[in-house]
Each structure stands twice: as C-alpha cells, then as structure tokens.
Amino acid sequence: MAKKGPATAVQSAPTQVGAPAKLKKPKAHRLVVKRGTVPPSVFLHTISDKDWEEFIAAACRQRTIGGAKYVSVKVLGNAGDKGRDVEARLQATLVSDGWDLYQAKHYEQRLTPGNAYPELLKFFGHLLAKSFPVPRKYYFCAPKNAGPELHDLLADPDKLRSSLLSAWRAGTHGLSAAKLTPAMEALINTFDFRRFEECQVVDLLAWHAEDANAHCSLFGIEPERGDDPAVPAQAQAHEMTYVSELIRAYTEAEGVPMDLAKVLADEIYREHLAAAREAFYAAEGLKRFSRDIYVEDEFKNLLDMVLKGIKLKVKSPLLKTGLQRHDAAIDASQALAVTDSVLHTRLRGGDLPGTCHHLVNEKQLTWVR
C-alpha cells in the first residue's frame, strides 16, 4: 500500500462574470427506426393481406380494455370465416357483447362506404342467420384508415344506418337490393350502429408496441441508449450497501477499522471507491434504459447471467481477502459474453463491472467472508 497523506483539497475554478453557462440536456433513452428502414405506418402498406390480419391480431393481444387484455385473439380470415377476420374475446365463451370483431381491409387507398357496405351486408346476414352472437364492437381496420366520407358516417351512427339502407335499396355501392328483405331491414333498424368504429393504425401500432421485442423486430426499430446518470458527489442512501461492503474490504486490508470519512481522507481508497461508484452508475444507466424500453426486467436477467458467470471465481478458496474477490469478480465480468441478454448490444465500458456492485447492493454477493 502506498504511503498515505492528508486528502488534497480541491480548488474551485474562478467564478466567471457574465451570462451563465448553458447546460446540455441529457440525451434520453428512446426507440429509433434503423437507418434505411421505413417508418412502421409506411411498412404496413407493403405487407400482404394475411400479414395485415396477423399484425392486427398481434396488436389486439397487447390491448387492454378496462384494465384487462382479451382472453383470446384468433385470426379467422379465410374461407368460411363468416366475415370475421380477427375475433377477440373478452371472455372464454363466445357470447353477445363478449367479443370484438376486427374487419381487416388491406387496400392501397382509404376505405370508402363502397368498401364497407358489402362487409356490413355479410355481417347482418350472419346475424340474421345466427351464425354468431352480436359483438361488442365491429372495427374497420385499414393501413390508410377510413376516408373522409366513411369517417364522418362512422361518427354519426344514425346517418350511417340511413346511408346504408338508401344504398341497399338503390342497389349501389356493391349491394343487391334483392337481399334487403323485411327481416333484414327490421334487424338493421333496431341494431345499435354505435358498435361500428374505425380502428386507426396509430392505435394498432400503440398496442403492438406494448410487446417491445416483437415490435422492434417487426419494424426494424432499435433501442437507443441515452446518457447515463451523473455520479453524485456524495454516496446516496440507495448505494450504501455496496459502498459499505467495499469499506469492509478496505478495513480487512488495513487491519484497522475504517469508515467512509477515513476512506475519503485516503488518496488510494478514495480513488478506488470513486472508480467503483462510476461503474455502479454506468450500470445504473443501463438499468434505467432497460426499465424505460423493455416490458420485462431485462437488467435483472442480465444480473442473473453475470452472477452465474462470475460466481465460481469469486468463491474460489484461493482468494483470501475481500479485495481479491472484488478484483476477481470485476475481471470475470469483463470476460463474459452476455449475448443472450437483449441489452448486450447497448453495453458500455463500465456496465459489466458495475453489475458486480449492483449484485452486492442487492445482497447477492459479498466481498468479505
């Protein structure tokens, strides 16, 4: 151990007179589209009809209604689907008002009444035939959403009803007047047209994004890590577990009791503690990035990987002191290949050594026996 001396006082820089210095705003964690990749809303224009249905189903599986997700979501779009492209149930059994119907229309243009009315004809035909119970909602889903005319009609249920009946009687918009039977017209006149809604692409994308891994994979989006938190000048309450364990290791090395004040008064230990805190806050930045971007606790998963990877070396009987175990853990962590972690592409220099201090802070490791 080098010769100790009194702590060197840090002199402050001379105060400058004039305008205050401008502070750079820390860069936040965010999701960004990879270079050369089109935005998600544009990408959806390029997929197939079947992929559009699958995307709607995947989005619906992440949707919450009244705090709960659908019990089941199934793509039915095929021969014999009875006009149900995607069926999303609010409960296990298929009952009236217990499910939502998503009608997937993958067109190059916005939806018009001419696109919607033939689907409504089939829908009411199946209701009349009791092919399925009345859904809670019937959603029109198209990559370019509804056009102005259909948008306005969906916002005015009574006008939508009268417009549909007028077109049906006249045999326009792809409808056959012969199919408008008295029973059909009676059903339409009593049906609650507020059940018909447009499901906009922005909502589907928001639901789909709840599964960050699937969303990023589908759309070529990658998480971008922002700035790590600055290291506070003084150790904070939430980091005192690993700091105290380091002080125990310093005490063991010196053979005399030490506390934080004594550590800070010693140049060698002060610098070692400062380096450890820098590593801790580097990993803290990774922890916050994980929390902000991913649904699962990916930082905890990484800590589990690191612990398994370094445990054998840290527990070696050849290591006699706390500082030896500390150094063995840091060396072992830096040699790990944690490619199974979704965070591995965003690792920075101090992250893996910092995870060792996080493991100590969570009382999964100790340096002194």
Rosetta blueprint (number, residue, H / E / L):
1 M L
2 A L
3 K L
4 K L
5 G L
6 P L
7 A L
8 T L
9 A L
10 V L
11 Q L
12 S L
13 A L
14 P L
15 T L
16 Q L
17 V L
18 G L
19 A L
20 P L
21 A L
22 K L
23 L L
24 K L
25 K L
26 P L
27 K L
28 A L
29 H L
30 R E
31 L E
32 V E
33 V E
34 K L
35 R L
36 G L
37 T L
38 V L
39 P L
40 P H
41 S H
42 V H
43 F H
44 L L
45 H L
46 T L
47 I L
48 S L
49 D H
50 K H
51 D H
52 W H
53 E H
54 E H
55 F H
56 I H
57 A H
58 A H
59 A H
60 C H
61 R H
62 Q H
63 R L
64 T E
65 I E
66 G L
67 G L
68 A E
69 K E
70 Y L
71 V L
72 S E
73 V E
74 K E
75 V E
76 L L
77 G L
78 N L
79 A L
80 G L
81 D L
82 K L
83 G L
84 R L
85 D L
86 V E
87 E E
88 A E
89 R E
90 L L
91 Q L
92 A L
93 T L
94 L L
95 V L
96 S L
97 D L
98 G L
99 W E
100 D E
101 L E
102 Y E
103 Q E
104 A E
105 K L
106 H L
107 Y L
108 E L
109 Q L
110 R L
111 L E
112 T L
113 P H
114 G H
115 N H
116 A H
117 Y H
118 P H
119 E H
120 L H
121 L H
122 K H
123 F H
124 F H
125 G H
126 H H
127 L H
128 L H
129 A L
130 K L
131 S L
132 F L
133 P L
134 V L
135 P L
136 R L
137 K E
138 Y E
139 Y E
140 F E
141 C E
142 A L
143 P L
144 K L
145 N L
146 A E
147 G L
148 P H
149 E H
150 L H
151 H H
152 D H
153 L H
154 L H
155 A L
156 D L
157 P H
158 D H
159 K H
160 L H
161 R H
162 S H
163 S H
164 L H
165 L H
166 S H
167 A H
168 W H
169 R H
170 A H
171 G L
172 T L
173 H L
174 G L
175 L L
176 S L
177 A H
178 A H
179 K H
180 L L
181 T L
182 P H
183 A H
184 M H
185 E H
186 A H
187 L H
188 I H
189 N H
190 T H
191 F L
192 D L
193 F H
194 R H
195 R H
196 F E
197 E E
198 E E
199 C L
200 Q L
201 V H
202 V H
203 D H
204 L H
205 L H
206 A H
207 W H
208 H H
209 A L
210 E L
211 D L
212 A H
213 N H
214 A H
215 H H
216 C H
217 S H
218 L H
219 F H
220 G L
221 I E
222 E E
223 P E
224 E E
225 R L
226 G L
227 D L
228 D L
229 P L
230 A L
231 V L
232 P L
233 A L
234 Q L
235 A L
236 Q L
237 A H
238 H H
239 E H
240 M H
241 T H
242 Y H
243 V H
244 S H
245 E H
246 L H
247 I H
248 R H
249 A H
250 Y H
251 T H
252 E H
253 A H
254 E H
255 G L
256 V L
257 P L
258 M L
259 D L
260 L H
261 A H
262 K H
263 V H
264 L H
265 A H
266 D L
267 E H
268 I H
269 Y H
270 R H
271 E H
272 H H
273 L H
274 A H
275 A H
276 A H
277 R H
278 E H
279 A H
280 F H
281 Y H
282 A H
283 A H
284 E H
285 G H
286 L H
287 K H
288 R H
289 F H
290 S H
291 R H
292 D H
293 I H
294 Y L
295 V L
296 E L
297 D L
298 E H
299 F H
300 K H
301 N H
302 L H
303 L H
304 D H
305 M H
306 V H
307 L H
308 K H
309 G H
310 I H
311 K H
312 L H
313 K H
314 V H
315 K L
316 S L
317 P L
318 L L
319 L L
320 K L
321 T L
322 G H
323 L H
324 Q H
325 R H
326 H H
327 D H
328 A H
329 A H
330 I H
331 D H
332 A H
333 S H
334 Q H
335 A L
336 L L
337 A L
338 V L
339 T L
340 D L
341 S L
342 V L
343 L L
344 H H
345 T H
346 R H
347 L L
348 R L
349 G L
350 G L
351 D H
352 L H
353 P H
354 G H
355 T H
356 C H
357 H H
358 H H
359 L H
360 V H
361 N H
362 E L
363 K L
364 Q L
365 L L
366 T L
367 W L
368 V L
369 R L
